[in-house]
Amino acid sequence: MKNLLILLALLSLAVIAGCQSAAPIAISKDNGNSSAKKIAVTTPTPDPHEEAMEKTPRITLDDAKKAYDAKEAVFIDSRSQSAFDAEHVAGAINIPMLAPEAEYSKIPKGKKIIIYCS
C-alpha cells in the first residue's frame, strides 16, 4: 500500500514535469552586408494537447487512493504496450494514447477513470 502511494506520487510528478514545453527560438544570419546575427523569438503554435491538459479535471493522490481502495476507480495506462509490460500500477488497464476506439470497451462502466501516462 505504501509502495502504491509512492508510485502514484512519482507518476504525478512525472506527468507534471513531462507536460512542460519551451518556446522555439529561430536564429538567422543577416543577408545584408552586416556580419551580425539576428535572433528572433517566435511565438509558439498553440498545442491542442496543452489546452486539453488545462481543461482536464485533476485528482489528488489521496482521492485517487481512496477511490482505488474502495474499488470505485480504474487506472488507465496510456503508454505503449512495451512500457506497460515493463511496469505499471497494479490493476491498471493498458490503452495506448493512439489506440483505436475499439479499445475503449476495456474500460469498466460506472467507475471513476484515472488516466496516467508516465
C-alpha positions in Angstrom: 0.0 0.0 0.0 2.9 2.4 0.9 4.5 1.4 -2.4 1.3 2.3 -4.3 1.3 5.8 -2.7 4.9 6.3 -3.6 4.3 5.1 -7.2 1.3 7.4 -7.6 3.2 10.4 -6.2 6.1 9.7 -8.6 3.7 9.3 -11.5 2.0 12.6 -10.7 5.4 14.4 -10.6 6.4 12.8 -13.9 3.2 13.9 -15.6 3.6 17.4 -14.4 7.3 17.6 -15.5 6.6 15.9 -18.8 3.9 18.3 -19.9 6.1 21.4 -19.8 7.2 23.0 -23.1 9.5 25.8 -24.2 9.0 28.4 -26.9 11.0 27.7 -30.0 13.8 30.1 -31.0 14.9 30.8 -34.5 18.4 32.1 -35.3 19.3 33.5 -38.7 22.2 35.4 -40.3 21.6 38.8 -41.8 21.5 38.6 -45.6 22.9 42.2 -46.0 26.4 43.4 -45.6 26.3 43.2 -41.8 28.0 40.2 -40.3 25.8 40.4 -37.1 23.4 37.6 -36.4 19.8 38.3 -35.8 17.9 36.4 -33.2 14.2 36.1 -33.4 12.0 34.6 -30.8 9.0 33.0 -32.5 5.5 32.7 -30.9 4.8 29.1 -30.3 1.9 27.5 -32.1 -0.9 26.6 -29.7 -0.6 23.0 -28.7 -4.1 21.3 -28.6 -2.7 18.9 -26.0 -1.8 21.7 -23.7 -5.3 23.2 -24.0 -6.8 19.8 -23.3 -4.4 19.3 -20.3 -5.6 22.7 -18.8 -9.3 21.6 -19.1 -8.8 18.0 -17.8 -10.0 17.6 -14.3 -7.3 16.8 -11.7 -7.5 14.4 -8.7 -5.4 14.5 -5.6 -3.2 11.5 -4.7 -5.3 10.9 -1.6 -8.6 11.0 -3.5 -7.1 8.6 -6.1 -6.0 6.2 -3.4 -9.4 6.3 -1.6 -11.3 5.6 -4.9 -8.9 2.8 -5.8 -9.1 1.2 -2.4 -12.9 1.4 -2.5 -12.9 -0.2 -5.9 -14.6 2.9 -7.3 -11.9 3.8 -9.8 -9.9 2.2 -12.6 -6.4 3.2 -13.7 -5.8 3.6 -17.4 -2.2 3.5 -18.5 -2.0 5.4 -21.8 1.6 4.5 -22.6 2.8 1.9 -25.2 2.3 -1.8 -24.6 6.1 -2.3 -24.1 6.2 0.5 -21.5 3.1 -1.0 -19.8 4.7 -4.5 -19.8 7.9 -3.1 -18.2 5.9 -1.7 -15.2 2.5 -0.3 -14.4 0.2 0.4 -11.5 -1.3 -2.9 -10.2 -4.7 -3.5 -11.7 -4.3 -0.8 -14.4 -5.6 -1.3 -17.9 -3.4 -0.5 -20.9 -5.0 1.6 -23.6 -2.3 3.4 -25.5 -2.9 7.1 -26.4 -3.3 6.4 -30.1 -5.3 3.2 -29.7 -8.4 2.7 -31.9 -11.7 3.4 -30.3 -12.5 -0.3 -30.1 -10.0 -0.4 -27.2 -12.3 1.8 -25.1 -14.6 -1.2 -24.5 -12.0 -2.4 -22.0 -12.9 0.4 -19.6 -15.5 -0.8 -17.0 -18.7 1.2 -16.8 -19.7 3.1 -13.6 -16.2 3.7 -12.3 -14.1 6.8 -12.0 -11.4 6.8 -14.7 -7.9 7.8 -13.7 -5.5 8.1 -16.7 -1.8 8.3 -16.3 1.0 8.4 -18.9 4.3 8.1 -17.2 
